[in-house]
């Protein structure tokens, strides 16, 4: 009788839950839909009153203007190089550091304190580090170069990678590595052939967050780059806001194209994401 009442309450709750999820999804998607429509509207349709949500004549003129008449193609390639390179470096260095914290005999207390200290560097507002980073990169003659952004974004993502991957490694039983080493494998070999395949979902989840952070970062890129050859896409899009006009259509077209790589990457690794976000991600 009790189980039956519980089943009925769950059935009554389910439509309300779906309604809330649907409403939240619509609220989240409306800005994206509006940006897509702005990128396809003529200037007359963009400023029509009341707004034309559906009944407008689509045009690709803004996409042509953004990627053939202007430098958005260069900004896009720069963002891709910087985001992929910094994510790969952060995962390589951070995974090694996280494995050392999880496995190399520091003790749970020391490992936790070091991890918290590393994570605390993410608590600094980025604006605090903008001026020191600019002076450092200027001294190294790296202003307006891609290596400057790659180094800065790698350092920005490292604390997050170390914290996340440490939790994933702690979920893997030590006995698996010990068995591999008993069979003649080295610790590095056990890490590469036994542990990393098991934490692949965690690597995928961490890579998504790092890639999105590097792809969307604006402030540091604005401080460290001033030329078209070194600007990333967020800085290039913001540069179309001037004292004379705002190119809404061109900016929206660039924004739509900027969404596509992140959505494609997230979809390609989505089978790992749910397990990766729950495997050790909240373990101290």
C-alpha positions in Angstrom: 0.0 0.0 0.0 2.8 2.4 0.9 4.7 1.6 -2.3 1.6 2.1 -4.3 1.1 5.6 -2.7 4.8 6.4 -3.4 4.4 5.4 -7.1 1.3 7.6 -7.4 3.0 10.6 -5.9 6.0 10.1 -8.3 3.6 9.9 -11.2 1.8 13.1 -10.2 5.2 14.9 -9.7 6.6 13.8 -13.1 4.5 16.1 -15.3 5.4 19.1 -13.1 9.1 18.2 -13.3 8.9 17.9 -17.1 7.1 21.3 -17.3 9.8 23.0 -15.2 12.6 21.4 -17.3 10.9 22.5 -20.5 10.5 26.0 -19.2 14.1 26.2 -18.1 15.3 24.8 -21.5 13.2 27.4 -23.4 14.6 30.2 -21.2 18.1 29.0 -21.9 17.6 28.7 -25.6 15.8 31.9 -26.3 19.0 34.1 -26.3 20.7 31.6 -28.7 17.7 31.6 -31.0 17.5 35.4 -31.0 21.2 35.6 -31.9 20.7 33.1 -34.8 17.8 35.1 -36.1 19.7 38.4 -35.9 22.5 36.9 -37.9 20.0 36.0 -40.6 17.9 39.2 -40.6 18.4 42.3 -42.7 18.9 45.6 -40.7 15.3 46.5 -41.3 14.1 43.3 -39.7 16.5 43.6 -36.8 15.0 46.8 -35.6 11.4 46.0 -36.5 8.8 46.8 -33.9 7.2 44.5 -32.7 10.1 42.1 -33.1 9.9 39.6 -35.9 10.6 36.2 -34.3 9.7 34.1 -37.3 8.3 36.1 -40.3 11.4 37.6 -41.8 13.4 37.1 -45.0 16.7 35.3 -44.2 20.0 36.5 -45.6 23.6 35.3 -45.4 25.0 38.7 -46.0 26.2 39.1 -42.4 28.1 35.8 -42.6 29.8 36.9 -45.8 30.7 40.2 -44.3 32.1 38.6 -41.2 34.2 35.9 -42.7 35.1 37.2 -46.2 35.1 41.0 -45.9 36.4 41.1 -42.3 39.0 39.2 -40.2 36.7 36.9 -38.3 38.1 33.9 -40.0 41.5 34.8 -38.6 40.0 35.3 -35.1 38.4 31.9 -35.4 41.6 30.1 -36.3 43.5 31.9 -33.6 40.9 30.9 -31.0 41.0 27.3 -32.1 44.8 27.1 -31.9 45.0 28.8 -28.5 42.1 26.8 -27.0 43.2 23.4 -28.2 46.9 24.0 -27.4 46.3 25.3 -23.9 43.8 22.5 -23.1 46.2 19.8 -24.3 49.0 21.3 -22.2 46.8 21.8 -19.1 45.6 18.2 -19.3 49.1 16.8 -19.8 50.7 18.8 -17.0 47.7 18.7 -14.7 47.1 15.0 -15.0 50.7 14.2 -14.1 50.5 16.5 -11.0 47.1 15.1 -10.0 48.4 11.5 -10.2 51.4 12.5 -8.1 49.1 14.0 -5.4 46.8 10.9 -5.5 49.4 8.2 -5.5 52.9 9.1 -4.5 52.7 8.8 -0.8 52.2 12.4 0.4 49.5 11.3 2.8 45.8 12.2 2.6 46.2 15.3 4.8 49.1 16.8 2.9 47.6 15.9 -0.5 44.4 17.6 0.4 46.1 20.7 1.7 48.2 21.0 -1.4 45.2 20.5 -3.6 43.2 23.2 -1.8 46.2 25.6 -2.1 46.3 24.9 -5.9 42.6 25.4 -6.2 42.7 28.6 -4.3 44.6 30.3 -7.1 41.3 30.1 -9.1 39.7 32.3 -6.5 41.6 35.4 -7.6 39.6 37.6 -9.9 41.3 37.6 -13.4 41.5 41.4 -13.4 43.9 41.2 -10.5 46.4 39.3 -12.7 45.9 41.3 -15.9 48.5 44.0 -15.3 51.3 41.7 -13.9 50.8 39.3 -16.8 51.0 42.2 -19.3 54.2 43.4 -17.8 55.7 39.8 -17.7 54.7 39.2 -21.3 56.0 42.6 -22.4 59.3 41.8 -20.7 59.5 38.5 -22.6 58.5 40.2 -25.9 55.4 38.0 -26.2 52.7 40.7 -26.4 50.5 40.1 -29.5 51.7 36.5 -29.9 49.9 33.2 -29.6 52.4 31.7 -27.1 51.5 34.4 -24.6 47.8 33.3 -24.7 48.6 29.6 -24.7 50.9 30.0 -21.6 48.4 32.2 -19.7 45.4 29.9 -20.5 47.3 26.8 -19.5 48.1 28.4 -16.2 44.5 29.4 -15.8 43.2 25.9 -16.4 45.8 24.0 -14.4 44.3 24.3 -10.9 41.0 23.0 -12.2 42.5 20.1 -14.0 44.6 19.1 -11.0 41.6 19.3 -8.6 39.3 17.3 -10.9 41.8 14.6 -12.0 43.0 14.0 -8.4 39.4 13.0 -7.5 39.2 10.7 -10.5 42.5 9.0 -9.7 41.4 8.4 -6.1 38.4 6.5 -7.4 40.7 4.0 -9.1 41.8 1.1 -6.9 45.6 1.0 -6.3 45.5 -2.7 -6.7 45.1 -2.4 -10.5 48.4 -0.5 -10.8 50.2 -2.7 -8.3 49.1 -5.8 -10.4 50.5 -4.2 -13.5 53.8 -3.4 -11.8 54.0 -6.9 -10.4 53.7 -8.1 -14.0 56.8 -6.1 -14.9 55.2 -2.8 -16.0 56.7 0.5 -14.7 54.6 3.1 -12.9 54.5 5.3 -16.0 53.4 2.3 -18.0 50.7 1.4 -15.5 49.5 5.0 -15.6 49.4 5.0 -19.4 48.0 1.6 -20.0 45.8 0.9 -17.0 44.8 4.1 -15.2 44.3 6.6 -18.0 41.9 4.3 -20.0 39.8 4.0 -16.8 39.6 7.8 -16.2 38.8 8.6 -19.8 35.4 9.9 -18.8 37.0 12.2 -16.3 39.5 13.4 -18.9 36.7 14.2 -21.3 34.7 16.1 -18.8 37.7 18.1 -17.7 38.7 18.8 -21.3 35.2 20.2 -22.1 35.4 22.7 -19.2 39.0 23.7 -20.1 38.2 24.1 -23.8 35.1 26.3 -23.1 37.1 28.4 -20.6 39.9 29.0 -23.1 37.5 29.5 -26.0 35.3 32.1 -24.2 38.0 34.0 -22.2 37.9 37.7 -23.0 39.7 39.9 -20.5 43.2 38.5 -20.6 43.0 38.2 -24.4 42.0 41.8 -24.6 45.0 42.9 -22.5 47.6 40.8 -24.2 46.6 41.2 -27.9 45.9 44.3 -30.1 46.5 43.1 -33.6 44.2 41.2 -35.9 46.7 38.3 -36.3 46.7 37.6 -32.5 43.1 38.5 -31.5 40.8 35.7 -30.4 37.2 35.6 -31.5 35.6 37.1 -28.3 37.9 40.1 -28.6 37.3 40.4 -32.3 33.5 40.3 -31.8 33.6 43.0 -29.1 35.7 45.2 -31.4 32.7 45.7 -33.7 31.1 47.9 -31.0 32.4 51.4 -31.9 31.4 54.9 -31.1 29.7 55.2 -34.5 27.8 52.0 -34.9 27.2 48.5 -33.7 27.3 45.7 -36.3 24.6 43.5 -34.7 24.3 41.2 -37.7 28.0 40.7 -38.1 28.6 40.1 -34.4 25.7 37.6 -34.3 27.0 35.7 -37.3 30.4 35.4 -35.6 28.7 34.4 -32.4 26.8 31.6 -34.1 29.9 30.2 -35.8 31.7 30.5 -32.4 29.1 28.2 -30.8 29.4 25.4 -33.4 32.9 24.0 -32.4 32.0 23.8 -28.7 28.7 22.2 -29.3 30.2 19.7 -31.7 33.0 18.8 -29.2 30.6 18.4 -26.3 28.3 16.2 -28.4 31.3 14.0 -29.5 32.3 13.3 -25.9 28.8 13.3 -24.3 28.9 9.6 -23.7 31.7 10.2 -21.2 30.3 13.4 -19.6 27.7 12.0 -17.3 30.0 9.3 -15.9 32.9 11.7 -15.8 31.0 14.4 -13.9 30.0 11.9 -11.3 33.2 9.8 -11.0 35.2 11.3 -8.2 34.4 14.9 -9.2 33.1 15.8 -5.7 35.5 13.8 -3.7 37.8 15.7 -1.5 
